[in-house]
Amino acid sequence: FYETSHELGVSISDFFLGDGSVCYDLGCSTGSLLDRLAKHHHNKRVQFIGIDLEAEMVNYAQTLCQNHSNVEVRCESLIDLELEKADLILAYYTMQFIKPKHRQALFHRIYEALNWGGGFLLFEKVRSPDARFQDMMTTLYADYKLDQGYSGNEIVAKNRSLKGILEPFSRAGNMGLLERAGFVDITTVMKYICFEGFLAIK
C-alpha cells in the first residue's frame, strides 16, 4: 500500500500546512513523497525538508525534486539531527531502523520541534502483542509477498539482510514512545497486517 499511504499522507497534510509552514520527511528515500507534497501545496509558501542517511537516495531525491525551489534534501543522520520548528513531520518506515537506544530521544526531539497543533505522521512495521498473533501476521505477510511474485529464496534473503537492522516495536511500544515524548492525541490512520500508520498531534 505504498501509493495509498502516500496519498493518505498528502491528504492529511492539508490539515497542517499553510503559508510559512515547515514540513520534514524523515527517511525520505527517493523523495517521491516530497515531490507529491510540493506539487500538492504549490500555491502555498511551504518549506519541505527531506532527510536521509543513504547518499544514493539523497542524490536521487535531489534530482527528482530539483524543480521545486522549496524542497531541500539533506544527507544526515537522524540521531544527530537538529530540527527547526515545524507544522508537520513525516516518518514512513524510518523509526524501525533507528537503534532502540536512540529512538526515544528522537521522538522527544520531534515533539519539541512541532508547533502547537502540529502533526507527526508515523508509519511503522509493528510486532503483534503475542506469539500466536505474530505467527499469523508473519505467515499472512509471507503469503502476500509470494502473491506479489517474490520467490521463497528472495523472501528469506530479505529477512536475513534485515537481521540486527530492522527492529520494529509493537503497537503498544510505538504508543509508549509517542506518549513518553509528550503526545496525548494519537490515532491510527491506516492498518494492514503488520503495518500501521499513526497520527499524533501536539
Secondary structure as GFF3:
##gff-version 3
##sequence-region A 1 202
A	DSSP	alpha_helix	2	13	.	.	.	ID=ss1
A	DSSP	beta_strand	22	26	.	.	.	ID=ss2
A	DSSP	alpha_helix	32	40	.	.	.	ID=ss3
A	DSSP	beta_strand	47	52	.	.	.	ID=ss4
A	DSSP	alpha_helix	55	64	.	.	.	ID=ss5
A	DSSP	beta_strand	71	75	.	.	.	ID=ss6
A	DSSP	beta_strand	86	92	.	.	.	ID=ss7
A	DSSP	three_ten_helix	95	97	.	.	.	ID=ss8
A	DSSP	alpha_helix	100	113	.	.	.	ID=ss9
A	DSSP	beta_strand	114	125	.	.	.	ID=ss10
A	DSSP	alpha_helix	131	147	.	.	.	ID=ss11
A	DSSP	alpha_helix	152	161	.	.	.	ID=ss12
A	DSSP	alpha_helix	171	181	.	.	.	ID=ss13
A	DSSP	beta_strand	185	192	.	.	.	ID=ss14
A	DSSP	beta_strand	195	201	.	.	.	ID=ss15
###
